[in-house]
């Protein structure tokens, strides 16, 4: 076994992960605010979905309850039966949900979202939160069911609904967002320097503002559709249906409206404070995306060849450095010597012409220091071995050659303008070879799958103790980056959940209107007209919901920015993109509902029992 030269060192490993994120340092108040708002924004659409899901199949449920009245059940018992149905359904849903969660937890390791993957053990739920969900979901189902039956009179011979529902009142709906603003207003201007944010006021204020969207949307939809006039047949069918059941249409889009409002506010907040936690790095990622040190005592040429042969590698730039002093022993002045071929030297300096054997003195670097007088022809320079056990003489001298030429420094891939002397391999004395250290700058082809991992595998094969460094064009605070990544992953999951809830809601509404659709087709209504009417029934509430969501989201974002002592600036690209994503989800859901719609338009839908 080969004996390792040089001093050994070790450190105890007592934890894994990012030490900055796991440290006990107090959180920045603005970052803590981001975490609180992210959790509220991601959880609120889920809560809205749970409340909406209980209302699925409401008309068929009411007909079942009417049959129970016919066999002797009174009004109070009927409501208890409805609450029992909701309770049983929610408990059964929890059982199936637990099973799907356990299945998805096992498959989580094979799924990657925004380049983030997790181990199944990362998804172990907190026992306290699991119990809380198990209690809150059935309670919410029962409460929503009881509230939904307030406006319904269930009689033995059928369900009687108010012919002309009482017009929705606006005043109490405005109290919710106004109350949210009142909770957030005392924290305006606190920011990082003037104190911390009250967590309960933040959560309560954001929740009230987002709940205000669900309260205002039914009133907005009812008010607008009541004033919609004449148009084509598809338009009239859609408008009339919305006028008869604007509440159901508003409930269908509540979840997406809440999600868009929260997303707009968060994007404004992230855009406003981003400058405090991110900055442009000094690395030029257009020239290289990774770098790695060549371990001392290894064959540099063989190492370079290994990296050049790595899958996905476009270019390898090798730069070797050695530092020489003006005298033997403790040097008064030091100059940097860079050794590389002509192609690589052009990465750090502008050369007039170059061939192997040339030597250049570099001007225009960031830290010239004593380089100018040390780079004069005939100047003796010294290199000494250190305590690392490098081979070679204890002290080696080298004299600056008489034919040294001038070159102008330029930024290398790390953003540093080198000075000193540039030497091509043909001009490097063999006795200095033992003192140089080499760094490789790697240009990777991003179109090659797992190109970065191929580079890491090569590095681990050559020397596992010298891992390569991956460059980024933007440097960001670790906690800020983790919050933003968590938001992206959570938003993707929430959008998938909202899309699924919208599809189920749409299919349920179409199923309840199966006989009506079949009757319209039997009377000669074209399928195209009915399909367009369904599209309008979705598009009108969604348009109103997104407009309301954008308004509330901008208002919430402005308040959050003022809380962080940041100037209010509406990030219109983010507003439009979040609104577009919401509209895109609804469009996909509508397209997926068209095949079932065409199936429901068949004449056999008129059959009944």
Buried (B, 14 or more C-beta within 10 A) or exposed (E): EEEEEEEEEEEEEEEEEEEEEEEEEEEBBBBBBBBBBBBBBBBBBBBBBBBBBBBBBBBEBBEBBBEBBEEEBEEEEBBEBBBEBBBEBBEEBBEEBBEEEEEEBEEBBEEEBEEEEBEEEEBEEEEEEEEEBBEEBBEBBBBBBBEBBEEBEBEEEBBEBEEEEEEBEEEEBBBBBEBBBBBBEEBBEBBBEEEBBBEEBBBBBBBBBBBBBBBBBBBBBBBBBEEBEEEEEBBBBBBBBBBEBBBBBBBBBBBBBBBBBBBBBBBBBBBBBBEBBBEEBEBBBEBBBBBBBBBBEEEBEEBBEBBBEBBBBBBBBBBBBBBBBBEBEEBEBBBBBBBBBBEBBBBBBEBEEBEEEBBBBBBBBEEBBBBEEBBEEEBEBBBBBEEEEBEBEEEBBBEBBEEBBEBBBBBBBBEBBBBBBBBBEEBBEEEBBBBBBBBBBBBBEEEBEEBBEBBBEBBEEBBEEBEBEBBEEEBBBEBBBBBBBBBEBBBEEBBEBBBEBBBBBBBBBBBBBBEBBBBBBEEEBEEEBBBBBBBBBBBBBBBBBBBBBBBBBBBBBBBBBBBBBBEEEBBEEBBEBBBEBBBEBBBEBBEBBEEBBEEBBEEEBBEEE
